[in-house]
């Protein structure tokens, strides 16, 4: 049993509380982006699954503004799910609060509006629209599901917003949090094994004791909150039993190609009869809640896909493994899940590549760039080595090609230019 030490370190704004839990550990990539977006005309929208760290980032932003000379009277910060906020906040209440704050501000300076969990306010879009038309006003909002952007906001502001997608901790961030909280590992490999098993939800570091029971309970609480609030309640799903079985199936088999019909038939054969249309609706609700990513199949090198299938990846491997009761094994698919999420974090759009020579785990595209990524837990066996490289060798373009593996054996560059990289080294590369 490992306890979190009560310490204070010079990382971000780190404050030790009476329980030994620090309020904030720096997440430099997000902080840098928010600083670059400061006082731009677009509305800044931070999206991400619940408990991934959006609220902490917004609170950091307030502290950063103050430390850079912004007067406190020129910052309106409201966490709408906090104690003291109205139980059923509405647009009229929010407008009144903001108007009062503006009247008390220094109106010769920029006024900052920071609204956390905005989706809890009915008709919030109109308030944000009004703020966007007000001169010298910088608006930041957070939301725990895609409905924030699929709502009337896009229509009302004509696309004048920028989305900042916040994910659970990357492995590099995980190591920073571990250092800040005094959590030590024997090696980076040991830290990666724990990251792979329990994921990167920041709240994991708030636990006083990191026992399997405590970690599992926290992840289950997060899971149930998302499923009940952002999936079932918001999309009016009444069949929670079917939803639960679908989540368990999709999470525990992530990394496998699916068609909706295949999922439907599997659930039906297990005694849970349903229809493809229902499954599609539930999967859409899960992706809109930002707890699940969809990765589509695409054809390469003349391989036509008449009926494309899909892979699904949970936003966090801890939530994935929760559905398997943290059973050992299956680490190859878990590593693939981590790679998919890291590609997404780095701004790539991954798809599954299919060609006659085999499957490429990820064809990742960003702007005018592309790269190909194979993921294999081990390529020490010669037959595995040949199997993993064959699809990449069959692609004759000049875009970068990678094999990511937990091995250090065979790392380097092949004669065909394929880079074989250890997964930990890749995750920690700048």
Secondary structure, 3 states (H helix, E strand, C coil): CCECCCCCCCCCCCCECCCCCECCCCCHHHHHHHHHHCCCCCEEEEECCCCCCHHHHHHHHHHHHHHCCCCHHHEEEEECCCCCCCCCCEHHHHHHHHHHHHHCCCCCCCEEEEEECHHHCECHHHHHHHHHHCCCEEEEEEECCCHHHHCCHHHHHCCCEEEEECCCCCHHHHHHHHHHCCCCCCCHHHHHHHHHHHCCCHHHHHCCECCHHHHHHHHHHHHHHHHHHHHHHHHCCCCHHHHHHHHHHHHHCCCCCECHHHHHHHHHHCCCCCCHHHHHHHHHHHHHCCCEEEEEEEECCCCCCCCCCEEEEECCHHHHHHCCCCCCCCHHHHHHHHHHHHHHHCCCEEEEEEECCEEEEEEEEECCEEEEEEEECCCCCHHHHHHHHHHHHCCCCCCEEEEEECCCCCCEECCCCCEEEEHHHHHHCC
